[in-house]
């Protein structure tokens, strides 16, 4: 098939080869991926982003080469009388060129449409978000896979619907690519509090506030750091909503997002750990009450410079899909599930000592866990090493699994650097406002009463277990006798320092 003389030049031929090879490779990868289910983050990048770039470059080179060749022909006098492009349908060469151009254009448009569609969906996929920058995103991706939202795609929460947020996310993504390529990213990765979309536009697409359940029961089993790993149970009646669902959000934990009220606050730290100024607005009655922390006050100048934020779901549920468990919690879970043996003496204590050790990389941490556990039981319980070494092996494997899911030394990521505000054990959480220190000018105080959010129905160990009826409440009893100290301090005062 002959083409016009101007086509036969190195640049056009190079462009043709580049375009044809790119198309063939794209088709090969697509067929392979479809037939064998092969591929991953990097193959997707090659198919939908990298190779199309080479295809477009090749298609640009073809007319560029033809144009340069035509000018050269005219300049050398071989075709000096032809100053305009003349289409002669009686010329078979031009027919061939037109046919190839039309077919190639249609093919290119079809492939571009398919490629653009696939590229859009691929860049929106969880695989793309979580595995492309493996080292950087590994902590968040693994935590996400263990969360209750593991079947919700990243973009549904981080982007949501609408073109403006889509464009904003892609522009942000360009900077993130730059940061990864040139290692400009922080360690650990910061929580994008100021960049997140309001929860009413994301979370509430699934979690309809007016239809929250009224009450629910929650049983928590923890183990003491004694020789017997004594189990301590606590059964809570969680007041998620009102006692009767017909009352909606007029009481209970989720009263804070009642549409009839508005809660605003000013935080004194970027992680929103301390809220010294809180404003309550009753939209129905028009009442406004401002509470300030008596011991962590802000002057007028500070209030004018800090951001006033409206409370929504993410102010408490701030790590809904990326929760790194504290070692006490995931060790308790492993014991309850039977993954690690409860009857191995002092295992809870050993675990707490192991996870308080600081390391710089994953391998060093794993090696330390193995060596510490082995040395401890060889020196303290040699009879167990001789008779039932399988218990030690089981404990080691289980704790290593918990460590791998919750500690990422290379990124300096763990529970300690990402405050979780749901609850009040390791971090301030509820006590950011409900600490008994927030008072208004009129003397009103934000209550510290634990029974506002939950009541204790049962608590204790096998030997000393107390319970009450569902309509009553027990006074909290600390598993370790600390007297009345728990009434005067917050849980995080002790629990956040257990692993320092």
C-alpha positions as CSV (number, residue, x, y, z in Angstrom):
1,X,0.0,0.0,0.0
2,X,1.7,3.2,-1.2
3,X,1.4,6.5,0.6
4,X,2.4,10.0,-0.4
5,X,6.1,10.7,-0.6
6,X,6.0,13.1,2.3
7,X,5.1,10.2,4.7
8,X,8.4,8.4,4.1
9,X,10.6,10.3,6.5
10,X,12.4,9.1,9.7
11,X,10.1,11.2,12.1
12,X,6.8,9.9,10.7
13,X,8.1,6.3,10.5
14,X,9.3,6.6,14.1
15,X,5.9,7.9,15.2
16,X,4.1,5.1,13.3
17,X,6.3,2.4,15.0
18,X,5.8,4.1,18.4
19,X,2.0,4.3,18.0
20,X,1.5,0.7,16.6
21,X,3.8,-0.8,19.3
22,X,1.9,1.1,22.0
23,X,-1.5,-0.1,20.8
24,X,-0.3,-3.7,20.5
25,X,1.3,-3.6,24.0
26,X,-1.9,-2.0,25.5
27,X,-4.0,-4.7,23.9
28,X,-1.7,-7.4,25.1
29,X,-1.8,-6.2,28.7
30,X,-5.6,-5.8,28.6
31,X,-6.2,-9.3,27.2
32,X,-3.7,-10.8,29.7
33,X,-5.3,-9.0,32.6
34,X,-8.8,-10.0,31.4
35,X,-8.0,-13.7,30.8
36,X,-5.7,-14.5,33.7
37,X,-6.7,-11.8,36.3
38,X,-3.1,-10.7,36.3
39,X,-1.9,-7.2,37.1
40,X,-1.9,-4.8,39.9
41,X,-1.2,-1.2,40.7
42,X,1.7,-0.9,38.4
43,X,0.2,-2.8,35.4
44,X,-2.8,-0.4,35.6
45,X,-0.5,2.6,35.5
46,X,1.3,1.2,32.5
47,X,-1.9,0.3,30.6
48,X,-4.0,3.4,31.3
49,X,-1.5,6.1,31.9
50,X,2.0,5.4,30.6
51,X,1.4,3.6,27.3
52,X,-1.3,6.1,26.1
53,X,1.3,8.9,26.5
54,X,3.6,7.1,24.1
55,X,0.7,6.4,21.7
56,X,-0.2,10.1,21.6
57,X,3.5,11.1,21.1
58,X,3.7,8.7,18.2
59,X,0.5,10.1,16.6
60,X,1.8,13.6,16.9
61,X,5.2,12.7,15.3
62,X,3.5,11.3,12.2
63,X,1.9,14.6,10.9
64,X,4.9,16.6,12.2
65,X,7.2,14.5,10.1
66,X,4.9,14.8,7.0
67,X,4.8,18.6,7.4
68,X,8.6,18.9,7.7
69,X,9.0,16.5,4.7
70,X,6.6,18.5,2.6
71,X,8.3,21.8,3.3
72,X,11.6,20.2,2.4
73,X,10.2,19.0,-1.0
74,X,8.9,22.4,-1.8
75,X,12.2,24.1,-0.8
76,X,14.3,21.8,-3.0
77,X,12.0,22.4,-6.0
78,X,10.7,19.0,-6.4
79,X,7.1,20.2,-6.0
80,X,7.6,24.0,-6.1
81,X,4.3,24.7,-7.9
82,X,2.1,23.2,-5.2
83,X,1.6,25.7,-2.5
84,X,-1.7,24.4,-1.0
85,X,-2.8,20.9,-0.1
86,X,-4.6,19.5,-3.1
87,X,-6.9,16.4,-2.6
88,X,-7.0,14.3,-5.8
89,X,-9.3,11.4,-5.3
90,X,-8.1,9.9,-8.6
91,X,-4.7,9.4,-6.9
92,X,-4.6,6.0,-5.2
93,X,-1.8,7.2,-2.9
94,X,-4.1,9.8,-1.5
95,X,-7.0,7.3,-1.2
96,X,-4.7,5.1,0.9
97,X,-3.6,8.0,3.1
98,X,-7.2,9.1,3.6
99,X,-8.3,5.5,4.4
100,X,-5.5,5.0,6.9
101,X,-6.2,8.4,8.5
102,X,-9.9,7.7,8.9
103,X,-9.4,4.2,10.3
104,X,-6.6,5.3,12.6
105,X,-8.7,8.3,13.9
106,X,-11.7,6.1,14.6
107,X,-9.5,3.5,16.3
108,X,-7.7,6.2,18.3
109,X,-11.0,7.8,19.4
110,X,-12.4,4.4,20.5
111,X,-9.2,3.4,22.4
112,X,-9.0,6.9,23.9
113,X,-12.6,6.7,25.1
114,X,-12.0,3.2,26.6
115,X,-8.7,4.2,28.0
116,X,-9.9,7.5,29.5
117,X,-12.9,5.6,31.1
118,X,-10.6,2.9,32.5
119,X,-8.0,5.4,33.6
120,X,-10.7,7.5,35.5
121,X,-12.0,4.4,37.3
122,X,-8.6,3.0,38.0
123,X,-7.3,6.2,39.6
124,X,-10.5,6.1,41.7
125,X,-9.9,2.5,42.8
126,X,-8.7,1.5,46.3
127,X,-5.9,-0.5,44.7
128,X,-4.5,2.6,43.1
129,X,-4.8,4.7,46.3
130,X,-3.4,2.0,48.6
131,X,-0.7,0.2,46.7
132,X,0.9,2.5,44.1
133,X,3.1,4.3,46.7
134,X,3.6,1.1,48.7
135,X,5.9,2.2,51.5
136,X,4.2,5.6,52.0
137,X,0.6,4.3,52.1
138,X,1.2,0.8,53.6
139,X,0.2,1.8,57.1
140,X,-3.1,3.4,56.0
141,X,-3.9,0.7,53.5
142,X,-3.4,-2.2,56.0
143,X,-5.4,-0.4,58.6
144,X,-8.2,0.3,56.1
145,X,-8.3,-3.5,55.2
146,X,-9.0,-4.3,58.8
147,X,-11.7,-1.6,59.3
148,X,-15.5,-1.8,59.1
149,X,-15.2,0.3,55.9
150,X,-12.9,-2.1,54.0
151,X,-15.6,-2.4,51.2
152,X,-16.0,1.3,50.8
153,X,-13.7,2.8,48.3
154,X,-11.2,5.5,49.4
155,X,-12.8,8.2,47.1
156,X,-16.2,7.8,48.6
157,X,-14.9,9.3,51.8
158,X,-11.9,11.4,50.7
159,X,-13.5,12.9,47.6
160,X,-17.3,12.2,47.4
161,X,-19.6,13.3,44.6
162,X,-19.2,16.4,42.4
163,X,-16.8,17.8,39.8
164,X,-15.2,20.4,42.1
165,X,-14.1,18.0,44.7
166,X,-12.8,15.6,42.0
167,X,-10.7,18.3,40.5
168,X,-9.4,19.3,43.9
169,X,-8.4,15.8,44.7
170,X,-6.5,15.4,41.4
171,X,-4.6,18.6,41.9
172,X,-3.8,17.5,45.4
173,X,-2.7,14.1,43.9
174,X,-0.2,15.9,41.7
175,X,1.5,17.3,44.7
176,X,1.5,14.0,46.4
177,X,3.2,12.3,43.4
178,X,5.8,15.0,43.6
179,X,6.3,14.5,47.3
180,X,6.7,10.7,46.9
181,X,9.1,11.0,43.9
182,X,11.4,13.5,45.7
183,X,10.8,12.1,49.2
184,X,9.2,15.3,50.5
185,X,6.4,13.6,52.4
186,X,6.3,13.8,56.2
187,X,6.7,10.7,58.4
188,X,4.2,9.9,59.7
189,X,1.7,11.0,57.0
190,X,-0.4,13.7,58.5
191,X,-4.2,13.3,58.9
192,X,-5.8,15.7,56.3
193,X,-8.2,17.3,58.8
194,X,-8.3,20.6,57.0
195,X,-8.8,19.0,53.6
196,X,-11.6,16.7,54.4
197,X,-15.1,17.2,53.1
198,X,-17.8,17.9,55.6
199,X,-19.2,14.6,57.0
200,X,-22.7,15.5,56.0
201,X,-21.6,15.2,52.3
202,X,-19.8,11.9,52.8
203,X,-20.5,9.8,56.0
204,X,-24.1,10.7,56.1
205,X,-24.7,9.3,52.6
206,X,-24.8,5.9,54.3
207,X,-25.1,6.8,58.0
208,X,-28.4,8.6,58.3
209,X,-28.3,10.3,61.7
210,X,-32.0,10.2,62.3
211,X,-32.0,6.5,62.0
212,X,-29.3,5.6,64.5
213,X,-30.1,2.7,66.8
214,X,-31.2,3.7,70.2
215,X,-29.1,1.6,72.7
216,X,-26.7,-1.2,72.2
217,X,-24.8,-3.6,74.5
218,X,-21.0,-3.7,74.3
219,X,-18.9,-6.2,76.2
220,X,-15.2,-5.6,76.5
221,X,-12.7,-8.1,77.9
222,X,-9.3,-7.0,78.9
223,X,-6.5,-8.9,80.7
224,X,-4.4,-7.8,83.6
225,X,-0.6,-7.7,83.5
226,X,-0.3,-10.3,86.2
227,X,1.1,-13.9,86.2
228,X,-2.3,-15.4,85.4
229,X,-3.3,-12.9,82.7
230,X,-6.6,-12.4,84.7
231,X,-9.6,-11.6,82.5
232,X,-11.6,-8.6,83.4
233,X,-15.0,-8.1,81.8
234,X,-17.2,-5.0,81.5
235,X,-20.6,-4.9,80.0
236,X,-21.8,-1.5,78.8
237,X,-25.1,-0.2,77.7
238,X,-24.1,2.4,75.0
239,X,-26.5,5.3,74.7
240,X,-25.9,5.8,71.0
241,X,-29.3,7.6,70.6
242,X,-32.3,8.1,72.7
243,X,-33.7,5.4,75.0
244,X,-36.7,5.1,72.6
245,X,-35.8,5.5,68.9
246,X,-38.9,7.7,68.3
247,X,-37.2,10.5,70.2
248,X,-34.5,10.7,67.5
249,X,-31.4,12.6,68.5
250,X,-32.8,14.5,71.4
251,X,-30.5,12.6,73.8
252,X,-27.6,10.2,73.8
253,X,-24.2,10.3,72.3
254,X,-25.3,11.5,68.8
255,X,-27.2,14.4,70.3
256,X,-24.1,16.4,69.3
257,X,-25.2,16.3,65.6
258,X,-28.9,17.0,66.3
259,X,-30.2,19.3,63.5
260,X,-31.7,21.5,66.1
261,X,-28.4,22.3,67.8
262,X,-25.1,23.5,66.6
263,X,-21.8,22.8,68.5
264,X,-18.8,24.8,67.6
265,X,-15.3,24.8,69.1
266,X,-11.8,26.1,68.9
267,X,-8.9,23.7,69.2
268,X,-5.5,24.8,70.5
269,X,-3.6,22.1,68.6
270,X,-3.6,20.8,65.0
271,X,-4.6,17.3,66.2
272,X,-7.7,18.7,67.9
273,X,-6.7,17.1,71.2
274,X,-7.6,20.1,73.3
275,X,-10.8,22.2,72.9
276,X,-10.6,25.1,75.4
277,X,-13.5,27.0,73.8
278,X,-16.9,25.5,73.0
279,X,-20.1,27.2,71.8
280,X,-23.6,25.7,72.1
281,X,-26.3,27.1,69.9
282,X,-30.0,26.0,70.2
283,X,-31.4,26.7,66.7
284,X,-35.0,26.4,67.8
285,X,-35.0,28.6,70.9
286,X,-32.1,30.8,69.8
287,X,-30.0,30.3,73.0
288,X,-26.2,30.5,72.8
289,X,-23.9,29.4,75.6
290,X,-20.1,29.7,75.5
291,X,-18.0,27.4,77.6
292,X,-14.3,27.9,78.3
293,X,-11.8,25.6,80.0
294,X,-10.9,27.1,83.4
295,X,-7.3,25.7,83.2
296,X,-6.6,26.0,79.5
297,X,-8.0,29.4,78.6
298,X,-7.6,31.3,75.4
299,X,-7.4,35.1,75.2
300,X,-9.3,37.2,72.7
301,X,-6.3,37.5,70.3
302,X,-5.9,33.7,70.2
303,X,-9.6,33.2,69.6
304,X,-9.5,35.6,66.7
305,X,-6.6,33.8,65.0
306,X,-7.8,30.2,65.5
307,X,-10.4,28.5,63.4
308,X,-13.9,28.0,64.7
309,X,-15.0,24.5,63.6
310,X,-18.5,23.1,63.6
311,X,-18.7,19.6,65.2
312,X,-19.6,16.7,63.0
313,X,-19.1,13.0,62.8
314,X,-15.3,13.2,62.2
315,X,-14.7,15.1,65.4
316,X,-15.2,11.9,67.3
317,X,-15.0,9.3,64.6
318,X,-11.8,10.8,63.3
319,X,-10.1,7.5,62.3
320,X,-13.1,5.5,61.0
321,X,-11.1,3.5,58.5
322,X,-7.5,3.9,59.6
323,X,-7.4,2.9,63.2
324,X,-4.1,1.6,64.6
325,X,-4.8,-0.4,67.7
326,X,-2.9,0.3,70.9
327,X,-0.9,-2.8,72.0
328,X,-3.1,-3.3,75.1
329,X,-6.1,-3.5,72.9
330,X,-4.9,-5.8,70.1
331,X,-3.2,-8.0,72.7
332,X,-6.5,-8.4,74.5
333,X,-8.2,-9.2,71.2
334,X,-5.6,-11.8,70.4
335,X,-6.1,-13.4,73.7
336,X,-9.9,-13.4,73.5
337,X,-9.8,-14.9,70.0
338,X,-7.4,-17.6,71.2
339,X,-4.7,-16.5,68.7
340,X,-2.2,-16.3,71.6
341,X,-2.5,-18.5,74.7
342,X,-4.0,-17.0,77.8
343,X,-2.5,-19.8,79.9
344,X,1.1,-18.7,79.1
345,X,2.2,-17.0,82.4
346,X,2.8,-13.2,82.3
347,X,2.1,-13.0,78.6
348,X,0.2,-9.7,78.8
349,X,3.0,-8.2,80.8
350,X,5.6,-9.4,78.3
351,X,3.6,-8.0,75.4
352,X,3.4,-4.6,77.1
353,X,7.2,-4.6,77.6
354,X,7.8,-5.7,74.0
355,X,5.7,-3.0,72.4
356,X,7.2,-0.2,74.5
357,X,10.5,-0.8,72.8
358,X,11.3,1.7,70.0
359,X,12.8,0.5,66.7
360,X,13.7,2.1,63.4
361,X,12.5,-0.6,61.0
362,X,10.1,-3.5,60.8
363,X,12.8,-6.2,60.7
364,X,14.5,-4.9,63.9
365,X,11.2,-4.9,65.7
366,X,10.3,-8.4,64.7
367,X,13.7,-9.7,65.7
368,X,13.4,-7.9,69.1
369,X,10.0,-9.5,69.7
370,X,11.4,-13.0,69.0
371,X,14.5,-12.5,71.1
372,X,12.7,-10.8,74.1
373,X,10.0,-13.5,74.4
374,X,12.5,-16.3,74.0
375,X,14.9,-14.8,76.6
376,X,12.2,-14.0,79.1
377,X,10.7,-17.5,79.2
378,X,14.0,-19.3,79.1
379,X,15.2,-17.3,82.2
380,X,11.8,-17.1,84.1
381,X,9.9,-20.3,83.1
382,X,12.5,-22.8,81.8
383,X,10.0,-25.6,82.4
384,X,7.6,-24.2,79.8
385,X,10.5,-24.0,77.3
386,X,11.2,-27.7,77.9
387,X,7.7,-29.1,78.1
388,X,5.4,-26.8,76.0
389,X,7.5,-24.7,73.7
390,X,4.6,-24.6,71.3
391,X,2.9,-22.1,73.6
392,X,5.8,-19.7,73.2
393,X,5.9,-20.2,69.5
394,X,2.1,-19.5,69.3
395,X,2.5,-16.4,71.4
396,X,5.4,-15.1,69.3
397,X,3.6,-15.6,66.0
398,X,0.4,-14.0,67.3
399,X,2.2,-10.9,68.7
400,X,4.2,-10.6,65.5
401,X,1.0,-10.6,63.5
402,X,-0.5,-7.9,65.8
403,X,2.8,-5.9,65.4
404,X,2.7,-6.1,61.6
405,X,-0.8,-4.6,61.4
406,X,-0.3,-1.8,63.8
407,X,3.4,-0.7,63.8
408,X,5.2,0.8,60.8
409,X,8.6,2.1,62.0
410,X,9.8,3.2,58.6
411,X,6.9,5.7,58.4
412,X,6.9,6.3,62.2
413,X,3.2,5.3,62.2
414,X,1.5,3.7,65.1
415,X,-1.5,4.3,67.5
416,X,0.6,6.9,69.5
417,X,0.8,9.5,66.7
418,X,-2.8,9.3,65.5
419,X,-5.2,10.3,68.3
420,X,-8.5,8.4,68.2
421,X,-11.3,10.5,69.8
422,X,-13.9,7.8,69.9
423,X,-14.0,7.1,73.6
424,X,-11.6,8.4,76.2
425,X,-9.1,5.7,77.1
426,X,-5.7,6.4,75.4
427,X,-6.6,9.9,74.2
428,X,-8.8,12.7,75.6
429,X,-11.8,12.0,73.3
430,X,-15.0,12.8,75.2
431,X,-13.0,14.5,77.9
432,X,-11.9,17.2,75.5
433,X,-15.2,18.8,76.5
434,X,-16.7,16.6,79.2
435,X,-13.8,17.0,81.7
436,X,-15.8,19.1,84.2
437,X,-13.6,22.1,83.6
438,X,-15.6,23.8,80.8
439,X,-17.7,26.5,82.4
440,X,-19.9,29.4,81.1
441,X,-20.1,32.9,82.5
442,X,-23.4,31.9,84.0
443,X,-21.8,29.0,85.9
444,X,-23.1,26.2,83.7
445,X,-20.6,23.3,83.4
446,X,-20.3,20.7,80.7
447,X,-21.1,17.5,82.6
448,X,-18.4,14.9,83.3
449,X,-21.1,12.2,84.2
450,X,-20.1,9.0,82.4
451,X,-23.8,7.8,82.5
452,X,-24.6,10.4,79.9
453,X,-23.1,8.1,77.2
454,X,-23.1,4.7,78.8
455,X,-24.0,2.8,81.9
456,X,-22.2,-0.2,83.4
457,X,-24.4,-3.3,83.7
458,X,-21.7,-5.8,84.8
459,X,-18.0,-5.8,85.6
460,X,-15.3,-7.9,87.2
461,X,-13.3,-11.1,87.0
462,X,-14.3,-14.7,87.5
463,X,-14.0,-14.4,91.3
464,X,-15.5,-11.0,91.8
465,X,-18.2,-10.3,89.3
466,X,-21.0,-7.9,89.9
467,X,-24.0,-7.1,87.7
468,X,-27.3,-5.2,87.8
469,X,-30.5,-4.9,85.9
470,X,-30.7,-3.2,82.5
471,X,-32.4,-0.2,84.0
472,X,-29.8,0.4,86.7
473,X,-26.1,1.3,86.6
474,X,-23.0,0.2,88.5
475,X,-20.3,2.6,89.6
476,X,-17.1,2.0,87.7
477,X,-14.5,-0.2,89.4
478,X,-11.0,0.0,88.1
479,X,-9.5,-3.5,87.5
480,X,-6.4,-2.4,89.5
481,X,-7.1,-0.8,92.8
482,X,-6.2,2.9,92.5
483,X,-8.8,4.1,95.0
484,X,-10.8,7.2,93.9
485,X,-8.0,8.5,91.6
486,X,-10.0,7.7,88.5
487,X,-12.6,10.3,89.5
488,X,-10.1,13.1,89.6
489,X,-8.1,12.4,86.4
490,X,-8.8,11.2,82.9
491,X,-8.1,7.7,81.7
492,X,-5.5,9.0,79.2
493,X,-3.4,10.4,82.0
494,X,-2.3,6.9,82.7
495,X,-3.2,4.8,79.6
496,X,-1.4,7.0,77.1
497,X,1.9,6.7,79.1
498,X,1.8,2.9,79.6
499,X,3.9,2.3,76.6
500,X,6.4,5.2,76.8
